[in-house]
Amino acid sequence: MKNIFQIFATFFFLFSFSAFAQNDNLNKTDAAGKKQGHWIKLDEDKKKMYEGNFVDNVPVGKFTYFYDTGTPWAVTVFSKNGTIAHTQMFDAGGLITGEGKYVTEKKDSLWKFYGRSGKLLSTENYVNGVKNGIFKVYYSNGEIAEEKNWKNGVLEGPCTKYFESGQLKYQGQYVNNKVEGKASFYHPSGKVNAEGLYKSDLKNGAWKYYKEDGTLERTDDYIDGLFQGKKDPNVISKDQEEKERKLSEKFEVPDPFQDK
């Protein structure tokens, strides 16, 4: 019995000494005040905020950032003297929600975002923290819902939308953040639903609407977004307003951050 007690006492001493030694090596700064070695940052409630290693105040290698529940919300791997940070983000349940690269603390290159099911929701491209390049939104079945282009933080160039089947839904283009020029909407069959011109985000000129069989249903005229009917050109009829609302809703791309 005495031997068992001595073994337990020895083990407890060694464990306590090891824990003390480990804690004694945490959160160190050198004479110049620079962080060195392994750090575990706690908030005012003593909950872990992040854990990682520093060399001369520069983060090195893997850093883990935590929710106040103790589960990670991000894991970042630092390189290039701390200027490059490849990051993965997670929800409270541990599922990945996004991943990409920071360069000097700004988003850069390709970023991917995921839904609660783990499926890809969207991809975005950045240069020095500014939107640049192709942005894509995906349906839950993996088909592209929308594709558009950014240039130096401004929507510029073609915009294309698709039905969940992959069939073309809309074609248009942006100029300096506004829809400009010819735009075409399509039925799920692939035939044209409506087509006309935009000027600074507003319909202009003759807009033609077609039935599913391809025959012309009607032609509406617009000036700076205002319907030019037989009545007051500044007043859109209730029927026309309802048709426009339904058409607009029909071609809206669903919120990529709401899973089906």
C-alpha positions in Angstrom: 0.0 0.0 0.0 2.9 2.3 0.9 4.5 1.6 -2.5 1.3 2.5 -4.3 1.1 5.8 -2.4 4.7 6.6 -3.2 4.2 5.9 -7.0 1.1 8.1 -7.0 2.9 10.9 -5.2 5.8 10.7 -7.6 3.5 10.7 -10.6 1.6 13.7 -9.3 4.8 15.6 -8.6 6.1 14.9 -12.1 2.8 15.9 -13.8 2.6 19.1 -11.8 6.2 20.0 -12.5 5.7 19.3 -16.2 2.5 21.4 -16.4 4.3 24.2 -14.5 7.2 24.1 -16.9 5.0 24.2 -19.9 3.0 27.1 -18.6 6.2 28.9 -17.6 7.3 28.7 -21.3 4.0 30.3 -22.6 3.4 33.9 -23.6 7.0 35.0 -23.4 8.5 38.3 -24.6 12.1 39.1 -25.0 14.0 42.1 -23.7 12.8 44.2 -26.7 9.2 43.3 -25.9 8.7 41.0 -28.9 6.6 37.9 -28.6 8.6 34.7 -28.8 7.6 31.1 -28.7 4.2 29.5 -28.0 1.4 31.8 -27.1 -2.1 31.1 -25.8 -4.2 34.3 -25.6 -7.1 34.4 -23.2 -9.9 36.9 -22.9 -11.1 38.6 -19.7 -13.1 35.5 -18.8 -10.0 33.3 -19.2 -11.4 31.7 -22.4 -8.9 30.9 -25.1 -8.9 33.4 -28.0 -6.0 32.1 -30.1 -3.0 29.7 -29.9 0.1 29.8 -32.0 3.8 30.6 -32.2 5.8 33.8 -32.7 9.3 34.6 -33.7 10.4 38.2 -33.1 6.7 39.2 -32.8 5.9 37.6 -36.2 3.3 34.8 -36.3 4.8 31.6 -37.7 3.1 28.4 -38.8 -0.3 27.3 -37.6 -2.6 29.6 -35.5 -6.0 28.5 -34.2 -8.7 31.0 -33.3 -11.6 30.0 -31.0 -15.2 30.8 -30.3 -15.9 31.4 -26.6 -17.2 27.8 -26.6 -13.7 26.6 -27.2 -14.2 25.3 -30.7 -12.1 26.8 -33.5 -13.6 29.4 -35.8 -10.5 29.8 -37.9 -7.2 28.0 -38.6 -4.5 30.1 -40.3 -1.1 29.0 -41.5 1.4 31.9 -41.7 4.4 32.1 -44.0 6.7 34.6 -45.7 7.5 36.4 -42.5 3.9 36.6 -41.5 2.7 38.4 -44.7 0.9 35.4 -46.2 -1.9 33.7 -44.3 -3.8 30.7 -45.7 -7.0 30.6 -43.7 -10.0 28.2 -43.2 -13.1 29.4 -41.4 -15.6 27.2 -39.5 -19.0 27.5 -38.0 -19.7 26.6 -34.4 -20.4 23.0 -35.4 -16.9 22.6 -36.9 -18.0 22.7 -40.6 -16.0 24.7 -43.0 -17.6 28.0 -44.2 -14.8 29.6 -46.2 -11.2 29.4 -47.2 -8.7 31.6 -48.9 -5.5 33.6 -48.6 -4.6 36.9 -47.0 -1.6 39.0 -48.2 -0.6 41.6 -45.6 -4.0 41.1 -43.9 -6.0 41.7 -47.1 -8.0 39.1 -49.1 -6.1 38.0 -52.2 -6.6 35.5 -55.0 -9.4 32.8 -54.9 -11.8 32.6 -52.0 -14.3 29.8 -51.6 -17.4 29.9 -49.4 -19.5 26.9 -48.3 -23.0 26.2 -46.9 -24.0 24.3 -43.8 -24.1 21.1 -45.9 -20.4 21.6 -46.9 -21.4 22.3 -50.5 -19.7 25.1 -52.4 -21.9 28.3 -52.4 -19.7 30.9 -54.1 -16.2 31.7 -55.3 -14.6 35.2 -55.3 -11.4 36.7 -56.5 -9.4 39.5 -54.9 -6.3 41.5 -55.4 -4.9 43.4 -52.4 -8.3 43.3 -50.7 -10.3 44.6 -53.7 -12.7 42.5 -55.8 -11.1 41.6 -59.0 -12.0 38.9 -61.5 -14.8 36.4 -61.8 -17.4 35.9 -59.0 -19.6 32.8 -59.1 -22.6 31.7 -57.2 -23.7 28.0 -57.1 -26.9 26.1 -56.6 -26.9 23.3 -54.1 -26.7 20.8 -56.9 -23.4 22.3 -58.0 -24.7 24.1 -61.1 -23.6 27.7 -61.5 -26.4 30.2 -60.7 -24.7 33.4 -61.5 -21.3 34.6 -63.0 -20.2 38.2 -63.1 -16.9 40.1 -63.3 -15.4 42.7 -61.0 -12.6 45.1 -62.0 -10.9 47.1 -59.2 -14.0 46.8 -57.0 -16.4 47.8 -59.7 -18.8 45.5 -61.6 -17.6 45.6 -65.2 -18.3 43.2 -68.1 -20.7 40.3 -68.8 -23.2 39.0 -66.2 -24.7 35.6 -66.8 -27.4 33.7 -64.8 -28.6 30.1 -65.1 -31.5 28.0 -64.1 -30.8 25.1 -61.7 -30.8 22.8 -64.7 -27.8 24.6 -66.2 -30.0 26.2 -68.9 -29.2 29.9 -69.7 -31.5 32.3 -67.7 -30.1 35.8 -68.3 -27.4 37.6 -70.3 -26.4 41.2 -69.8 -23.5 43.3 -68.9 -22.3 45.9 -66.4 -20.5 49.2 -67.1 -19.2 51.0 -64.0 -21.5 49.1 -61.6 -24.6 49.6 -63.7 -26.5 47.3 -66.1 -25.9 48.7 -69.5 -26.8 47.7 -73.1 -28.7 44.7 -74.4 -30.1 42.2 -71.9 -31.9 39.0 -72.6 -34.0 36.8 -70.3 -34.8 33.2 -71.2 -37.5 30.6 -70.5 -36.3 27.3 -69.0 -36.7 25.8 -72.5 -33.9 28.1 -73.8 -36.2 30.3 -75.8 -36.1 34.1 -75.2 -38.5 35.3 -72.6 -37.8 39.1 -72.8 -35.2 41.3 -74.4 -34.3 45.0 -74.6 -31.9 47.7 -73.6 -30.7 49.1 -70.3 -29.3 52.5 -69.7 -27.7 53.1 -66.3 -29.7 50.3 -64.7 -33.0 51.5 -66.3 -35.0 50.0 -69.1 -34.9 52.1 -72.3 -36.5 51.8 -75.7 -38.7 48.9 -76.9 -38.8 45.7 -74.7 -40.2 42.6 -76.3 -41.8 39.8 -74.4 -42.2 36.3 -75.8 -44.4 33.3 -75.0 -43.0 29.8 -74.3 -43.6 28.9 -77.9 -41.4 31.8 -79.1 -44.2 34.0 -80.4 -44.2 37.7 -79.5 -46.6 38.4 -76.6 -46.2 42.2 -76.4 -43.9 45.1 -76.8 -43.5 47.7 -74.1 -41.7 51.0 -74.5 -39.6 52.6 -71.7 -37.9 55.9 -71.2 -35.4 56.0 -68.3 -37.2 53.1 -66.7 -40.7 54.5 -67.1 -43.3 52.5 -68.9 -44.7 54.4 -71.9 -48.3 53.2 -72.2 -51.4 54.8 -73.6 -52.0 56.4 -70.2 -49.8 58.7 -68.3 -46.2 57.6 -69.1 -45.1 58.2 -65.5 -47.7 55.8 -64.2 -47.5 52.0 -64.6 -50.7 50.1 -64.5 -51.3 47.7 -61.6 -51.3 44.7 -64.0 -48.1 45.9 -65.6 -46.5 46.5 -62.2 -47.4 43.0 -61.1 -46.0 41.5 -64.3 -42.8 43.4 -63.9 -42.5 42.3 -60.2 -43.1 38.6 -61.1 -40.6 38.8 -63.9 -38.0 40.3 -61.7 -38.5 37.7 -59.0 -38.3 34.9 -61.5 -34.8 35.9 -62.5 -33.5 36.6 -59.0 -30.5 34.5 -58.0 -31.2 32.8 -54.6 -29.2 33.9 -51.6 -26.1 31.6 -51.7 -25.8 31.6 -47.9 -29.2 30.0 -47.4 -29.1 26.3 -47.9 -32.1 24.5 -49.4 
